Each structure stands twice: as C-alpha cells, then as structure tokens.
C-alpha cells in the first residue's frame, strides 16, 4: 500500500502551498510513509490524477487542485477531506491505516 500525495511544486498560490505543506508535514511528523508526486513535472501524472478523481468529487469549474491524496489507485480525498479527518481525529482511517493510541479510532 502506497500513500501518494499529488502536489504542484511550482504553484503560484500561497494557499495551495500551505495546504500541501500541511499534509506533507502531518505525514512526516507521524512517520507515515508516502510518495510525493509532483504534477508540474509530468503531464502524464497530472492527467492520471485528474482522471482518477471520482466525478462526484470534481470541482464545478476547472481542474482539481493539489494536494490530492490516493492510496495506490484509490482516491482518498483532497485537502478539505484530509483537514476534516484531521480535525475529527480520524485521519488514520482516512488514510487506510491502523489507528494510533491517541486517535478516536482506537477507542473501543
């Protein structure tokens, strides 16, 4: 199982950069292995990301913005989904991982 975070290294948006950093820092701080996929360096990877986000999760206008999170080829969500799971202390379930002792998911 590989967690992949699709990012844009050359984004001009401060908000997108902060969101990407938030996801990456959380994963690093929790020693969760992941692969960072830079969509600005590969049109093929960008198109793969666009194509594999479910239709009901696509934005009303334009293309989906990074960060986008996948486990292998299964779509997990975007930053808003990640943030909601982080706030509700269910991020390990969101990422398809076993919960840690500090998370709500580990409570009986």
FIKOLZA-1660 file (N, C-alpha, C; in steps of 0.1 Angstrom, whole numbers, plus 5000, padded with zeros to 4 digits):
% residues 108
   i   px   py   pz ch aa at
   1 5008 4988 5000  A  X  N
   1 5000 5000 5000  A  X CA
   1 5009 5012 5000  A  X  C
   2 5006 5021 4991  A  X  N
   2 5014 5033 4989  A  X CA
   2 5005 5045 4990  A  X  C
   3 5007 5054 5000  A  X  N
   3 5000 5067 5000  A  X CA
   3 5007 5077 4991  A  X  C
   4 5000 5082 4982  A  X  N
   4 5006 5092 4972  A  X CA
   4 4999 5105 4974  A  X  C
   5 5007 5116 4975  A  X  N
   5 5002 5129 4977  A  X CA
   5 5006 5137 4964  A  X  C
   6 4996 5141 4956  A  X  N
   6 4998 5148 4944  A  X CA
   6 5000 5163 4947  A  X  C
   7 5011 5169 4944  A  X  N
   7 5014 5183 4947  A  X CA
   7 5018 5190 4935  A  X  C
   8 5019 5203 4936  A  X  N
   8 5024 5212 4925  A  X CA
   8 5035 5220 4931  A  X  C
   9 5048 5216 4927  A  X  N
   9 5059 5223 4933  A  X CA
   9 5060 5238 4929  A  X  C
  10 5055 5241 4918  A  X  N
  10 5057 5255 4913  A  X CA
  10 5043 5262 4913  A  X  C
  11 5035 5259 4922  A  X  N
  11 5022 5267 4923  A  X CA
  11 5025 5281 4928  A  X  C
  12 5018 5290 4921  A  X  N
  12 5019 5304 4925  A  X CA
  12 5009 5308 4936  A  X  C
  13 5001 5299 4941  A  X  N
  13 4991 5301 4951  A  X CA
  13 4997 5298 4965  A  X  C
  14 4997 5308 4974  A  X  N
  14 5002 5306 4987  A  X CA
  14 4993 5296 4995  A  X  C
  15 4980 5297 4992  A  X  N
  15 4970 5288 4999  A  X CA
  15 4973 5273 4995  A  X  C
  16 4976 5271 4982  A  X  N
  16 4979 5257 4978  A  X CA
  16 4992 5252 4984  A  X  C
  17 5002 5261 4984  A  X  N
  17 5015 5257 4990  A  X CA
  17 5013 5253 5005  A  X  C
  18 5005 5261 5013  A  X  N
  18 5003 5259 5027  A  X CA
  18 4996 5246 5029  A  X  C
  19 4986 5243 5021  A  X  N
  19 4978 5231 5022  A  X CA
  19 4987 5218 5019  A  X  C
  20 4995 5219 5009  A  X  N
  20 5004 5208 5005  A  X CA
  20 5014 5206 5017  A  X  C
  21 5019 5217 5023  A  X  N
  21 5029 5216 5034  A  X CA
  21 5022 5209 5046  A  X  C
  22 5009 5213 5048  A  X  N
  22 5002 5208 5060  A  X CA
  22 5001 5192 5059  A  X  C
  23 4997 5188 5047  A  X  N
  23 4996 5173 5045  A  X CA
  23 5009 5166 5047  A  X  C
  24 5019 5171 5040  A  X  N
  24 5033 5165 5040  A  X CA
  24 5038 5165 5054  A  X  C
  25 5037 5176 5061  A  X  N
  25 5042 5177 5075  A  X CA
  25 5035 5168 5084  A  X  C
  26 5022 5166 5083  A  X  N
  26 5015 5157 5091  A  X CA
  26 5020 5143 5089  A  X  C
  27 5021 5139 5076  A  X  N
  27 5026 5125 5073  A  X CA
  27 5040 5123 5079  A  X  C
  28 5049 5133 5077  A  X  N
  28 5063 5132 5081  A  X CA
  28 5063 5131 5097  A  X  C
  29 5055 5140 5103  A  X  N
  29 5055 5140 5118  A  X CA
  29 5050 5127 5124  A  X  C
  30 5041 5121 5117  A  X  N
  30 5036 5108 5122  A  X CA
  30 5043 5096 5116  A  X  C
  31 5054 5099 5110  A  X  N
  31 5063 5088 5104  A  X CA
  31 5055 5079 5095  A  X  C
  32 5046 5085 5087  A  X  N
  32 5038 5077 5077  A  X CA
  32 5045 5078 5064  A  X  C
  33 5048 5066 5058  A  X  N
  33 5055 5066 5046  A  X CA
  33 5045 5070 5034  A  X  C
  34 5050 5078 5025  A  X  N
  34 5042 5083 5014  A  X CA
  34 5051 5087 5003  A  X  C
  35 5045 5088 4991  A  X  N
  35 5052 5093 4979  A  X CA
  35 5046 5106 4975  A  X  C
  36 5055 5116 4973  A  X  N
  36 5051 5129 4968  A  X CA
  36 5052 5129 4953  A  X  C
  37 5041 5132 4946  A  X  N
  37 5040 5131 4932  A  X CA
  37 5038 5146 4927  A  X  C
  38 5048 5151 4920  A  X  N
  38 5048 5165 4915  A  X CA
  38 5041 5165 4901  A  X  C
  39 5029 5171 4901  A  X  N
  39 5022 5171 4888  A  X CA
  39 5027 5182 4879  A  X  C
  40 5035 5191 4883  A  X  N
  40 5041 5202 4875  A  X CA
  40 5052 5196 4866  A  X  C
  41 5058 5185 4870  A  X  N
  41 5069 5179 4863  A  X CA
  41 5065 5168 4853  A  X  C
  42 5052 5164 4853  A  X  N
  42 5048 5154 4844  A  X CA
  42 5034 5155 4840  A  X  C
  43 5032 5158 4827  A  X  N
  43 5018 5159 4822  A  X CA
  43 5011 5146 4824  A  X  C
  44 5018 5135 4822  A  X  N
  44 5012 5121 4824  A  X CA
  44 5006 5120 4838  A  X  C
  45 5014 5124 4848  A  X  N
  45 5009 5122 4862  A  X CA
  45 4998 5132 4865  A  X  C
  46 4998 5144 4859  A  X  N
  46 4987 5153 4861  A  X CA
  46 4974 5148 4855  A  X  C
  47 4975 5142 4843  A  X  N
  47 4963 5137 4837  A  X CA
  47 4958 5125 4845  A  X  C
  48 4967 5116 4850  A  X  N
  48 4963 5105 4858  A  X CA
  48 4955 5109 4870  A  X  C
  49 4961 5120 4877  A  X  N
  49 4954 5125 4889  A  X CA
  49 4940 5130 4885  A  X  C
  50 4939 5138 4874  A  X  N
  50 4926 5143 4870  A  X CA
  50 4916 5132 4867  A  X  C
  51 4921 5122 4860  A  X  N
  51 4912 5111 4855  A  X CA
  51 4908 5102 4867  A  X  C
  52 4915 5101 4877  A  X  N
  52 4912 5092 4888  A  X CA
  52 4905 5098 4900  A  X  C
  53 4902 5110 4899  A  X  N
  53 4893 5116 4910  A  X CA
  53 4879 5114 4905  A  X  C
  54 4871 5108 4914  A  X  N
  54 4857 5104 4910  A  X CA
  54 4849 5117 4906  A  X  C
  55 4840 5114 4897  A  X  N
  55 4833 5125 4891  A  X CA
  55 4826 5134 4901  A  X  C
  56 4820 5127 4912  A  X  N
  56 4813 5134 4922  A  X CA
  56 4822 5143 4931  A  X  C
  57 4835 5141 4930  A  X  N
  57 4845 5148 4938  A  X CA
  57 4852 5159 4929  A  X  C
  58 4849 5160 4917  A  X  N
  58 4855 5170 4908  A  X CA
  58 4849 5184 4911  A  X  C
  59 4857 5194 4910  A  X  N
  59 4851 5208 4912  A  X CA
  59 4841 5212 4901  A  X  C
  60 4832 5221 4904  A  X  N
  60 4822 5225 4895  A  X CA
  60 4828 5232 4882  A  X  C
  61 4839 5239 4885  A  X  N
  61 4847 5245 4874  A  X CA
  61 4862 5242 4875  A  X  C
  62 4868 5241 4863  A  X  N
  62 4882 5239 4863  A  X CA
  62 4887 5225 4867  A  X  C
  63 4900 5224 4869  A  X  N
  63 4906 5211 4873  A  X CA
  63 4907 5210 4888  A  X  C
  64 4908 5198 4894  A  X  N
  64 4910 5197 4908  A  X CA
  64 4924 5202 4911  A  X  C
  65 4925 5209 4923  A  X  N
  65 4938 5214 4927  A  X CA
  65 4945 5205 4937  A  X  C
  66 4958 5206 4937  A  X  N
  66 4965 5198 4947  A  X CA
  66 4964 5205 4961  A  X  C
  67 4966 5198 4972  A  X  N
  67 4970 5184 4972  A  X CA
  67 4958 5174 4970  A  X  C
  68 4961 5163 4964  A  X  N
  68 4951 5152 4962  A  X CA
  68 4958 5140 4968  A  X  C
  69 4950 5132 4975  A  X  N
  69 4956 5120 4982  A  X CA
  69 4950 5107 4977  A  X  C
  70 4958 5098 4974  A  X  N
  70 4954 5085 4969  A  X CA
  70 4962 5074 4977  A  X  C
  71 4955 5062 4978  A  X  N
  71 4962 5050 4983  A  X CA
  71 4962 5041 4972  A  X  C
  72 4974 5038 4967  A  X  N
  72 4976 5031 4954  A  X CA
  72 4968 5038 4944  A  X  C
  73 4958 5032 4938  A  X  N
  73 4950 5038 4928  A  X CA
  73 4936 5043 4933  A  X  C
  74 4934 5042 4946  A  X  N
  74 4921 5045 4952  A  X CA
  74 4922 5060 4957  A  X  C
  75 4912 5067 4953  A  X  N
  75 4912 5081 4957  A  X CA
  75 4907 5082 4972  A  X  C
  76 4915 5090 4980  A  X  N
  76 4911 5093 4994  A  X CA
  76 4904 5106 4995  A  X  C
  77 4910 5116 4989  A  X  N
  77 4903 5129 4990  A  X CA
  77 4913 5141 4988  A  X  C
  78 4908 5153 4989  A  X  N
  78 4916 5165 4987  A  X CA
  78 4919 5170 5001  A  X  C
  79 4924 5183 5001  A  X  N
  79 4929 5188 5014  A  X CA
  79 4917 5190 5023  A  X  C
  80 4905 5194 5018  A  X  N
  80 4894 5196 5027  A  X CA
  80 4890 5183 5034  A  X  C
  81 4890 5172 5027  A  X  N
  81 4887 5159 5033  A  X CA
  81 4897 5155 5043  A  X  C
  82 4910 5158 5040  A  X  N
  82 4921 5155 5049  A  X CA
  82 4920 5163 5062  A  X  C
  83 4917 5176 5060  A  X  N
  83 4916 5185 5071  A  X CA
  83 4904 5181 5080  A  X  C
  84 4893 5178 5074  A  X  N
  84 4881 5173 5082  A  X CA
  84 4885 5161 5090  A  X  C
  85 4892 5151 5084  A  X  N
  85 4895 5139 5091  A  X CA
  85 4906 5142 5102  A  X  C
  86 4915 5151 5100  A  X  N
  86 4924 5155 5110  A  X CA
  86 4917 5162 5122  A  X  C
  87 4908 5171 5119  A  X  N
  87 4901 5178 5130  A  X CA
  87 4892 5168 5138  A  X  C
  88 4887 5158 5132  A  X  N
  88 4878 5148 5139  A  X CA
  88 4886 5136 5144  A  X  C
  89 4900 5137 5142  A  X  N
  89 4909 5127 5147  A  X CA
  89 4906 5113 5141  A  X  C
  90 4903 5113 5128  A  X  N
  90 4900 5101 5121  A  X CA
  90 4909 5100 5109  A  X  C
  91 4920 5107 5109  A  X  N
  91 4929 5107 5097  A  X CA
  91 4935 5094 5094  A  X  C
  92 4937 5085 5104  A  X  N
  92 4943 5072 5101  A  X CA
  92 4933 5064 5093  A  X  C
  93 4921 5064 5096  A  X  N
  93 4911 5057 5088  A  X CA
  93 4910 5063 5074  A  X  C
  94 4910 5076 5073  A  X  N
  94 4910 5083 5060  A  X CA
  94 4921 5078 5051  A  X  C
  95 4933 5076 5058  A  X  N
  95 4945 5071 5050  A  X CA
  95 4945 5056 5049  A  X  C
  96 4936 5049 5054  A  X  N
  96 4935 5034 5054  A  X CA
  96 4946 5028 5062  A  X  C
  97 4949 5034 5074  A  X  N
  97 4959 5029 5083  A  X CA
  97 4953 5025 5096  A  X  C
  98 4960 5016 5103  A  X  N
  98 4956 5013 5117  A  X CA
  98 4957 5025 5126  A  X  C
  99 4947 5027 5134  A  X  N
  99 4948 5039 5143  A  X CA
  99 4959 5038 5153  A  X  C
 100 4964 5050 5158  A  X  N
 100 4974 5050 5169  A  X CA
 100 4966 5051 5182  A  X  C
 101 4973 5050 5193  A  X  N
 101 4966 5050 5206  A  X CA
 101 4960 5064 5208  A  X  C
 102 4965 5075 5203  A  X  N
 102 4960 5088 5205  A  X CA
 102 4948 5092 5197  A  X  C
 103 4944 5083 5188  A  X  N
 103 4933 5087 5179  A  X CA
 103 4919 5082 5184  A  X  C
 104 4908 5088 5181  A  X  N
 104 4895 5084 5184  A  X CA
 104 4892 5070 5179  A  X  C
 105 4899 5067 5167  A  X  N
 105 4896 5054 5161  A  X CA
 105 4900 5042 5169  A  X  C
 106 4910 5044 5178  A  X  N
 106 4915 5033 5186  A  X CA
 106 4907 5031 5199  A  X  C
 107 4897 5039 5201  A  X  N
 107 4888 5038 5213  A  X CA
 107 4879 5026 5211  A  X  C
 108 4876 5018 5221  A  X  N
 108 4867 5007 5220  A  X CA
 108 4853 5011 5217  A  X  C
% end
